[in-house]
Amino acid sequence: MIHVSWIDRGCEPAHPSNPAYPDGIDLDLTRGAKPFCQTGLPYPAERCGYFTIACDVCGFTTMVTTAGRPEDPKSIKLPCQIEPVKWR
């Protein structure tokens, strides 16, 4: 099971959003590694902050920043650490 928590930094973005990503970004942290897990993220984030993402099965953890804008991440794909990850 993957746990996602959002931590509010309590501020609004200081720069305009990137028009190249009007529907959010799907993050892929696997660099081609298999197996992998993926999950949706609460989208859009309320404002500037970050997600902490942790897998109960393999222990992989990461953090992802948000700005409360359209180009915030909407999903994430994580490399599974049950088997050693073979990076390219």
Phi and psi restraints in degrees (range 20) as a CNS / XPLOR table:
assign (resid 1 and name C) (resid 2 and name N)
       (resid 2 and name CA) (resid 2 and name C) 1.0 -103.9 20.0 2
assign (resid 2 and name N) (resid 2 and name CA)
       (resid 2 and name C) (resid 3 and name N) 1.0 127.7 20.0 2
assign (resid 2 and name C) (resid 3 and name N)
       (resid 3 and name CA) (resid 3 and name C) 1.0 -102.8 20.0 2
assign (resid 3 and name N) (resid 3 and name CA)
       (resid 3 and name C) (resid 4 and name N) 1.0 131.7 20.0 2
assign (resid 3 and name C) (resid 4 and name N)
       (resid 4 and name CA) (resid 4 and name C) 1.0 -122.2 20.0 2
assign (resid 4 and name N) (resid 4 and name CA)
       (resid 4 and name C) (resid 5 and name N) 1.0 126.4 20.0 2
assign (resid 4 and name C) (resid 5 and name N)
       (resid 5 and name CA) (resid 5 and name C) 1.0 -127.3 20.0 2
assign (resid 5 and name N) (resid 5 and name CA)
       (resid 5 and name C) (resid 6 and name N) 1.0 140.8 20.0 2
assign (resid 5 and name C) (resid 6 and name N)
       (resid 6 and name CA) (resid 6 and name C) 1.0 -108.1 20.0 2
assign (resid 6 and name N) (resid 6 and name CA)
       (resid 6 and name C) (resid 7 and name N) 1.0 133.1 20.0 2
assign (resid 6 and name C) (resid 7 and name N)
       (resid 7 and name CA) (resid 7 and name C) 1.0 -114.0 20.0 2
assign (resid 7 and name N) (resid 7 and name CA)
       (resid 7 and name C) (resid 8 and name N) 1.0 121.0 20.0 2
assign (resid 7 and name C) (resid 8 and name N)
       (resid 8 and name CA) (resid 8 and name C) 1.0 -80.1 20.0 2
assign (resid 8 and name N) (resid 8 and name CA)
       (resid 8 and name C) (resid 9 and name N) 1.0 126.1 20.0 2
assign (resid 8 and name C) (resid 9 and name N)
       (resid 9 and name CA) (resid 9 and name C) 1.0 -87.5 20.0 2
assign (resid 9 and name N) (resid 9 and name CA)
       (resid 9 and name C) (resid 10 and name N) 1.0 -6.7 20.0 2
assign (resid 9 and name C) (resid 10 and name N)
       (resid 10 and name CA) (resid 10 and name C) 1.0 74.2 20.0 2
assign (resid 10 and name N) (resid 10 and name CA)
       (resid 10 and name C) (resid 11 and name N) 1.0 22.6 20.0 2
assign (resid 10 and name C) (resid 11 and name N)
       (resid 11 and name CA) (resid 11 and name C) 1.0 -139.7 20.0 2
assign (resid 11 and name N) (resid 11 and name CA)
       (resid 11 and name C) (resid 12 and name N) 1.0 160.7 20.0 2
assign (resid 11 and name C) (resid 12 and name N)
       (resid 12 and name CA) (resid 12 and name C) 1.0 -95.5 20.0 2
assign (resid 12 and name N) (resid 12 and name CA)
       (resid 12 and name C) (resid 13 and name N) 1.0 157.8 20.0 2
assign (resid 12 and name C) (resid 13 and name N)
       (resid 13 and name CA) (resid 13 and name C) 1.0 -63.2 20.0 2
assign (resid 13 and name N) (resid 13 and name CA)
       (resid 13 and name C) (resid 14 and name N) 1.0 145.3 20.0 2
assign (resid 13 and name C) (resid 14 and name N)
       (resid 14 and name CA) (resid 14 and name C) 1.0 -95.9 20.0 2
assign (resid 14 and name N) (resid 14 and name CA)
       (resid 14 and name C) (resid 15 and name N) 1.0 -11.8 20.0 2
assign (resid 14 and name C) (resid 15 and name N)
       (resid 15 and name CA) (resid 15 and name C) 1.0 -125.7 20.0 2
assign (resid 15 and name N) (resid 15 and name CA)
       (resid 15 and name C) (resid 16 and name N) 1.0 155.3 20.0 2
assign (resid 15 and name C) (resid 16 and name N)
       (resid 16 and name CA) (resid 16 and name C) 1.0 -68.2 20.0 2
assign (resid 16 and name N) (resid 16 and name CA)
       (resid 16 and name C) (resid 17 and name N) 1.0 160.5 20.0 2
assign (resid 16 and name C) (resid 17 and name N)
       (resid 17 and name CA) (resid 17 and name C) 1.0 -74.0 20.0 2
assign (resid 17 and name N) (resid 17 and name CA)
       (resid 17 and name C) (resid 18 and name N) 1.0 161.1 20.0 2
assign (resid 17 and name C) (resid 18 and name N)
       (resid 18 and name CA) (resid 18 and name C) 1.0 -86.7 20.0 2
assign (resid 18 and name N) (resid 18 and name CA)
       (resid 18 and name C) (resid 19 and name N) 1.0 114.5 20.0 2
assign (resid 18 and name C) (resid 19 and name N)
       (resid 19 and name CA) (resid 19 and name C) 1.0 -67.1 20.0 2
assign (resid 19 and name N) (resid 19 and name CA)
       (resid 19 and name C) (resid 20 and name N) 1.0 -11.6 20.0 2
assign (resid 19 and name C) (resid 20 and name N)
       (resid 20 and name CA) (resid 20 and name C) 1.0 -71.1 20.0 2
assign (resid 20 and name N) (resid 20 and name CA)
       (resid 20 and name C) (resid 21 and name N) 1.0 -16.4 20.0 2
assign (resid 20 and name C) (resid 21 and name N)
       (resid 21 and name CA) (resid 21 and name C) 1.0 -129.1 20.0 2
assign (resid 21 and name N) (resid 21 and name CA)
       (resid 21 and name C) (resid 22 and name N) 1.0 67.8 20.0 2
assign (resid 21 and name C) (resid 22 and name N)
       (resid 22 and name CA) (resid 22 and name C) 1.0 -73.1 20.0 2
assign (resid 22 and name N) (resid 22 and name CA)
       (resid 22 and name C) (resid 23 and name N) 1.0 -14.8 20.0 2
assign (resid 22 and name C) (resid 23 and name N)
       (resid 23 and name CA) (resid 23 and name C) 1.0 -118.4 20.0 2
assign (resid 23 and name N) (resid 23 and name CA)
       (resid 23 and name C) (resid 24 and name N) 1.0 24.9 20.0 2
assign (resid 23 and name C) (resid 24 and name N)
       (resid 24 and name CA) (resid 24 and name C) 1.0 85.5 20.0 2
assign (resid 24 and name N) (resid 24 and name CA)
       (resid 24 and name C) (resid 25 and name N) 1.0 174.1 20.0 2
assign (resid 24 and name C) (resid 25 and name N)
       (resid 25 and name CA) (resid 25 and name C) 1.0 -123.2 20.0 2
assign (resid 25 and name N) (resid 25 and name CA)
       (resid 25 and name C) (resid 26 and name N) 1.0 135.1 20.0 2
assign (resid 25 and name C) (resid 26 and name N)
       (resid 26 and name CA) (resid 26 and name C) 1.0 -94.1 20.0 2
assign (resid 26 and name N) (resid 26 and name CA)
       (resid 26 and name C) (resid 27 and name N) 1.0 111.7 20.0 2
assign (resid 26 and name C) (resid 27 and name N)
       (resid 27 and name CA) (resid 27 and name C) 1.0 -84.2 20.0 2
assign (resid 27 and name N) (resid 27 and name CA)
       (resid 27 and name C) (resid 28 and name N) 1.0 137.6 20.0 2
assign (resid 27 and name C) (resid 28 and name N)
       (resid 28 and name CA) (resid 28 and name C) 1.0 -126.9 20.0 2
assign (resid 28 and name N) (resid 28 and name CA)
       (resid 28 and name C) (resid 29 and name N) 1.0 105.9 20.0 2
assign (resid 28 and name C) (resid 29 and name N)
       (resid 29 and name CA) (resid 29 and name C) 1.0 -95.6 20.0 2
assign (resid 29 and name N) (resid 29 and name CA)
       (resid 29 and name C) (resid 30 and name N) 1.0 6.3 20.0 2
assign (resid 29 and name C) (resid 30 and name N)
       (resid 30 and name CA) (resid 30 and name C) 1.0 -78.8 20.0 2
assign (resid 30 and name N) (resid 30 and name CA)
       (resid 30 and name C) (resid 31 and name N) 1.0 -25.0 20.0 2
assign (resid 30 and name C) (resid 31 and name N)
       (resid 31 and name CA) (resid 31 and name C) 1.0 51.4 20.0 2
assign (resid 31 and name N) (resid 31 and name CA)
       (resid 31 and name C) (resid 32 and name N) 1.0 36.1 20.0 2
assign (resid 31 and name C) (resid 32 and name N)
       (resid 32 and name CA) (resid 32 and name C) 1.0 86.9 20.0 2
assign (resid 32 and name N) (resid 32 and name CA)
       (resid 32 and name C) (resid 33 and name N) 1.0 -2.8 20.0 2
assign (resid 32 and name C) (resid 33 and name N)
       (resid 33 and name CA) (resid 33 and name C) 1.0 -67.4 20.0 2
assign (resid 33 and name N) (resid 33 and name CA)
       (resid 33 and name C) (resid 34 and name N) 1.0 145.4 20.0 2
assign (resid 33 and name C) (resid 34 and name N)
       (resid 34 and name CA) (resid 34 and name C) 1.0 -135.2 20.0 2
assign (resid 34 and name N) (resid 34 and name CA)
       (resid 34 and name C) (resid 35 and name N) 1.0 143.5 20.0 2
assign (resid 34 and name C) (resid 35 and name N)
       (resid 35 and name CA) (resid 35 and name C) 1.0 -76.1 20.0 2
assign (resid 35 and name N) (resid 35 and name CA)
       (resid 35 and name C) (resid 36 and name N) 1.0 170.6 20.0 2
assign (resid 35 and name C) (resid 36 and name N)
       (resid 36 and name CA) (resid 36 and name C) 1.0 -145.5 20.0 2
assign (resid 36 and name N) (resid 36 and name CA)
       (resid 36 and name C) (resid 37 and name N) 1.0 163.9 20.0 2
assign (resid 36 and name C) (resid 37 and name N)
       (resid 37 and name CA) (resid 37 and name C) 1.0 -123.2 20.0 2
assign (resid 37 and name N) (resid 37 and name CA)
       (resid 37 and name C) (resid 38 and name N) 1.0 156.1 20.0 2
assign (resid 37 and name C) (resid 38 and name N)
       (resid 38 and name CA) (resid 38 and name C) 1.0 -145.7 20.0 2
assign (resid 38 and name N) (resid 38 and name CA)
       (resid 38 and name C) (resid 39 and name N) 1.0 156.1 20.0 2
assign (resid 38 and name C) (resid 39 and name N)
       (resid 39 and name CA) (resid 39 and name C) 1.0 -152.4 20.0 2
assign (resid 39 and name N) (resid 39 and name CA)
       (resid 39 and name C) (resid 40 and name N) 1.0 155.5 20.0 2
assign (resid 39 and name C) (resid 40 and name N)
       (resid 40 and name CA) (resid 40 and name C) 1.0 -78.1 20.0 2
assign (resid 40 and name N) (resid 40 and name CA)
       (resid 40 and name C) (resid 41 and name N) 1.0 156.7 20.0 2
assign (resid 40 and name C) (resid 41 and name N)
       (resid 41 and name CA) (resid 41 and name C) 1.0 -117.9 20.0 2
assign (resid 41 and name N) (resid 41 and name CA)
       (resid 41 and name C) (resid 42 and name N) 1.0 148.0 20.0 2
assign (resid 41 and name C) (resid 42 and name N)
       (resid 42 and name CA) (resid 42 and name C) 1.0 -57.5 20.0 2
assign (resid 42 and name N) (resid 42 and name CA)
       (resid 42 and name C) (resid 43 and name N) 1.0 122.5 20.0 2
assign (resid 42 and name C) (resid 43 and name N)
       (resid 43 and name CA) (resid 43 and name C) 1.0 -133.7 20.0 2
assign (resid 43 and name N) (resid 43 and name CA)
       (resid 43 and name C) (resid 44 and name N) 1.0 138.8 20.0 2
assign (resid 43 and name C) (resid 44 and name N)
       (resid 44 and name CA) (resid 44 and name C) 1.0 -77.3 20.0 2
assign (resid 44 and name N) (resid 44 and name CA)
       (resid 44 and name C) (resid 45 and name N) 1.0 160.3 20.0 2
assign (resid 44 and name C) (resid 45 and name N)
       (resid 45 and name CA) (resid 45 and name C) 1.0 -68.2 20.0 2
assign (resid 45 and name N) (resid 45 and name CA)
       (resid 45 and name C) (resid 46 and name N) 1.0 157.7 20.0 2
assign (resid 45 and name C) (resid 46 and name N)
       (resid 46 and name CA) (resid 46 and name C) 1.0 -65.3 20.0 2
assign (resid 46 and name N) (resid 46 and name CA)
       (resid 46 and name C) (resid 47 and name N) 1.0 -39.5 20.0 2
assign (resid 46 and name C) (resid 47 and name N)
       (resid 47 and name CA) (resid 47 and name C) 1.0 -172.6 20.0 2
assign (resid 47 and name N) (resid 47 and name CA)
       (resid 47 and name C) (resid 48 and name N) 1.0 -159.7 20.0 2
assign (resid 47 and name C) (resid 48 and name N)
       (resid 48 and name CA) (resid 48 and name C) 1.0 -63.0 20.0 2
assign (resid 48 and name N) (resid 48 and name CA)
       (resid 48 and name C) (resid 49 and name N) 1.0 134.2 20.0 2
assign (resid 48 and name C) (resid 49 and name N)
       (resid 49 and name CA) (resid 49 and name C) 1.0 175.5 20.0 2
assign (resid 49 and name N) (resid 49 and name CA)
       (resid 49 and name C) (resid 50 and name N) 1.0 -156.4 20.0 2
assign (resid 49 and name C) (resid 50 and name N)
       (resid 50 and name CA) (resid 50 and name C) 1.0 -156.8 20.0 2
assign (resid 50 and name N) (resid 50 and name CA)
       (resid 50 and name C) (resid 51 and name N) 1.0 154.0 20.0 2
assign (resid 50 and name C) (resid 51 and name N)
       (resid 51 and name CA) (resid 51 and name C) 1.0 -96.4 20.0 2
assign (resid 51 and name N) (resid 51 and name CA)
       (resid 51 and name C) (resid 52 and name N) 1.0 139.6 20.0 2
assign (resid 51 and name C) (resid 52 and name N)
       (resid 52 and name CA) (resid 52 and name C) 1.0 -105.3 20.0 2
assign (resid 52 and name N) (resid 52 and name CA)
       (resid 52 and name C) (resid 53 and name N) 1.0 133.9 20.0 2
assign (resid 52 and name C) (resid 53 and name N)
       (resid 53 and name CA) (resid 53 and name C) 1.0 -128.6 20.0 2
assign (resid 53 and name N) (resid 53 and name CA)
       (resid 53 and name C) (resid 54 and name N) 1.0 126.7 20.0 2
assign (resid 53 and name C) (resid 54 and name N)
       (resid 54 and name CA) (resid 54 and name C) 1.0 -140.0 20.0 2
assign (resid 54 and name N) (resid 54 and name CA)
       (resid 54 and name C) (resid 55 and name N) 1.0 135.8 20.0 2
assign (resid 54 and name C) (resid 55 and name N)
       (resid 55 and name CA) (resid 55 and name C) 1.0 -98.5 20.0 2
assign (resid 55 and name N) (resid 55 and name CA)
       (resid 55 and name C) (resid 56 and name N) 1.0 123.7 20.0 2
assign (resid 55 and name C) (resid 56 and name N)
       (resid 56 and name CA) (resid 56 and name C) 1.0 -69.1 20.0 2
assign (resid 56 and name N) (resid 56 and name CA)
       (resid 56 and name C) (resid 57 and name N) 1.0 -26.6 20.0 2
assign (resid 56 and name C) (resid 57 and name N)
       (resid 57 and name CA) (resid 57 and name C) 1.0 -77.0 20.0 2
assign (resid 57 and name N) (resid 57 and name CA)
       (resid 57 and name C) (resid 58 and name N) 1.0 -51.2 20.0 2
assign (resid 57 and name C) (resid 58 and name N)
       (resid 58 and name CA) (resid 58 and name C) 1.0 -110.1 20.0 2
assign (resid 58 and name N) (resid 58 and name CA)
       (resid 58 and name C) (resid 59 and name N) 1.0 -13.3 20.0 2
assign (resid 58 and name C) (resid 59 and name N)
       (resid 59 and name CA) (resid 59 and name C) 1.0 90.3 20.0 2
assign (resid 59 and name N) (resid 59 and name CA)
       (resid 59 and name C) (resid 60 and name N) 1.0 -1.0 20.0 2
assign (resid 59 and name C) (resid 60 and name N)
       (resid 60 and name CA) (resid 60 and name C) 1.0 -63.0 20.0 2
assign (resid 60 and name N) (resid 60 and name CA)
       (resid 60 and name C) (resid 61 and name N) 1.0 133.1 20.0 2
assign (resid 60 and name C) (resid 61 and name N)
       (resid 61 and name CA) (resid 61 and name C) 1.0 -134.4 20.0 2
assign (resid 61 and name N) (resid 61 and name CA)
       (resid 61 and name C) (resid 62 and name N) 1.0 151.2 20.0 2
assign (resid 61 and name C) (resid 62 and name N)
       (resid 62 and name CA) (resid 62 and name C) 1.0 -157.4 20.0 2
assign (resid 62 and name N) (resid 62 and name CA)
       (resid 62 and name C) (resid 63 and name N) 1.0 168.5 20.0 2
assign (resid 62 and name C) (resid 63 and name N)
       (resid 63 and name CA) (resid 63 and name C) 1.0 -128.8 20.0 2
assign (resid 63 and name N) (resid 63 and name CA)
       (resid 63 and name C) (resid 64 and name N) 1.0 145.5 20.0 2
assign (resid 63 and name C) (resid 64 and name N)
       (resid 64 and name CA) (resid 64 and name C) 1.0 -136.3 20.0 2
assign (resid 64 and name N) (resid 64 and name CA)
       (resid 64 and name C) (resid 65 and name N) 1.0 130.6 20.0 2
assign (resid 64 and name C) (resid 65 and name N)
       (resid 65 and name CA) (resid 65 and name C) 1.0 -81.0 20.0 2
assign (resid 65 and name N) (resid 65 and name CA)
       (resid 65 and name C) (resid 66 and name N) 1.0 155.8 20.0 2
assign (resid 65 and name C) (resid 66 and name N)
       (resid 66 and name CA) (resid 66 and name C) 1.0 -133.5 20.0 2
assign (resid 66 and name N) (resid 66 and name CA)
       (resid 66 and name C) (resid 67 and name N) 1.0 160.5 20.0 2
assign (resid 66 and name C) (resid 67 and name N)
       (resid 67 and name CA) (resid 67 and name C) 1.0 -132.6 20.0 2
assign (resid 67 and name N) (resid 67 and name CA)
       (resid 67 and name C) (resid 68 and name N) 1.0 1.4 20.0 2
assign (resid 67 and name C) (resid 68 and name N)
       (resid 68 and name CA) (resid 68 and name C) 1.0 71.1 20.0 2
assign (resid 68 and name N) (resid 68 and name CA)
       (resid 68 and name C) (resid 69 and name N) 1.0 32.3 20.0 2
assign (resid 68 and name C) (resid 69 and name N)
       (resid 69 and name CA) (resid 69 and name C) 1.0 -124.8 20.0 2
assign (resid 69 and name N) (resid 69 and name CA)
       (resid 69 and name C) (resid 70 and name N) 1.0 169.4 20.0 2
assign (resid 69 and name C) (resid 70 and name N)
       (resid 70 and name CA) (resid 70 and name C) 1.0 -58.5 20.0 2
assign (resid 70 and name N) (resid 70 and name CA)
       (resid 70 and name C) (resid 71 and name N) 1.0 -28.3 20.0 2
assign (resid 70 and name C) (resid 71 and name N)
       (resid 71 and name CA) (resid 71 and name C) 1.0 -86.7 20.0 2
assign (resid 71 and name N) (resid 71 and name CA)
       (resid 71 and name C) (resid 72 and name N) 1.0 14.0 20.0 2
assign (resid 71 and name C) (resid 72 and name N)
       (resid 72 and name CA) (resid 72 and name C) 1.0 -62.7 20.0 2
assign (resid 72 and name N) (resid 72 and name CA)
       (resid 72 and name C) (resid 73 and name N) 1.0 155.5 20.0 2
assign (resid 72 and name C) (resid 73 and name N)
       (resid 73 and name CA) (resid 73 and name C) 1.0 -66.9 20.0 2
assign (resid 73 and name N) (resid 73 and name CA)
       (resid 73 and name C) (resid 74 and name N) 1.0 140.1 20.0 2
assign (resid 73 and name C) (resid 74 and name N)
       (resid 74 and name CA) (resid 74 and name C) 1.0 -115.1 20.0 2
assign (resid 74 and name N) (resid 74 and name CA)
       (resid 74 and name C) (resid 75 and name N) 1.0 -14.7 20.0 2
assign (resid 74 and name C) (resid 75 and name N)
       (resid 75 and name CA) (resid 75 and name C) 1.0 -155.3 20.0 2
assign (resid 75 and name N) (resid 75 and name CA)
       (resid 75 and name C) (resid 76 and name N) 1.0 163.7 20.0 2
assign (resid 75 and name C) (resid 76 and name N)
       (resid 76 and name CA) (resid 76 and name C) 1.0 -144.8 20.0 2
assign (resid 76 and name N) (resid 76 and name CA)
       (resid 76 and name C) (resid 77 and name N) 1.0 140.0 20.0 2
assign (resid 76 and name C) (resid 77 and name N)
       (resid 77 and name CA) (resid 77 and name C) 1.0 -113.9 20.0 2
assign (resid 77 and name N) (resid 77 and name CA)
       (resid 77 and name C) (resid 78 and name N) 1.0 125.9 20.0 2
assign (resid 77 and name C) (resid 78 and name N)
       (resid 78 and name CA) (resid 78 and name C) 1.0 -113.8 20.0 2
assign (resid 78 and name N) (resid 78 and name CA)
       (resid 78 and name C) (resid 79 and name N) 1.0 141.5 20.0 2
assign (resid 78 and name C) (resid 79 and name N)
       (resid 79 and name CA) (resid 79 and name C) 1.0 -72.7 20.0 2
assign (resid 79 and name N) (resid 79 and name CA)
       (resid 79 and name C) (resid 80 and name N) 1.0 136.1 20.0 2
assign (resid 79 and name C) (resid 80 and name N)
       (resid 80 and name CA) (resid 80 and name C) 1.0 -80.0 20.0 2
assign (resid 80 and name N) (resid 80 and name CA)
       (resid 80 and name C) (resid 81 and name N) 1.0 131.9 20.0 2
assign (resid 80 and name C) (resid 81 and name N)
       (resid 81 and name CA) (resid 81 and name C) 1.0 -97.2 20.0 2
assign (resid 81 and name N) (resid 81 and name CA)
       (resid 81 and name C) (resid 82 and name N) 1.0 8.1 20.0 2
assign (resid 81 and name C) (resid 82 and name N)
       (resid 82 and name CA) (resid 82 and name C) 1.0 -63.5 20.0 2
assign (resid 82 and name N) (resid 82 and name CA)
       (resid 82 and name C) (resid 83 and name N) 1.0 -43.4 20.0 2
assign (resid 82 and name C) (resid 83 and name N)
       (resid 83 and name CA) (resid 83 and name C) 1.0 -105.5 20.0 2
assign (resid 83 and name N) (resid 83 and name CA)
       (resid 83 and name C) (resid 84 and name N) 1.0 148.5 20.0 2
assign (resid 83 and name C) (resid 84 and name N)
       (resid 84 and name CA) (resid 84 and name C) 1.0 -56.3 20.0 2
assign (resid 84 and name N) (resid 84 and name CA)
       (resid 84 and name C) (resid 85 and name N) 1.0 132.1 20.0 2
assign (resid 84 and name C) (resid 85 and name N)
       (resid 85 and name CA) (resid 85 and name C) 1.0 -77.2 20.0 2
assign (resid 85 and name N) (resid 85 and name CA)
       (resid 85 and name C) (resid 86 and name N) 1.0 129.9 20.0 2
assign (resid 85 and name C) (resid 86 and name N)
       (resid 86 and name CA) (resid 86 and name C) 1.0 -101.6 20.0 2
assign (resid 86 and name N) (resid 86 and name CA)
       (resid 86 and name C) (resid 87 and name N) 1.0 102.2 20.0 2
assign (resid 86 and name C) (resid 87 and name N)
       (resid 87 and name CA) (resid 87 and name C) 1.0 -77.6 20.0 2
assign (resid 87 and name N) (resid 87 and name CA)
       (resid 87 and name C) (resid 88 and name N) 1.0 148.6 20.0 2
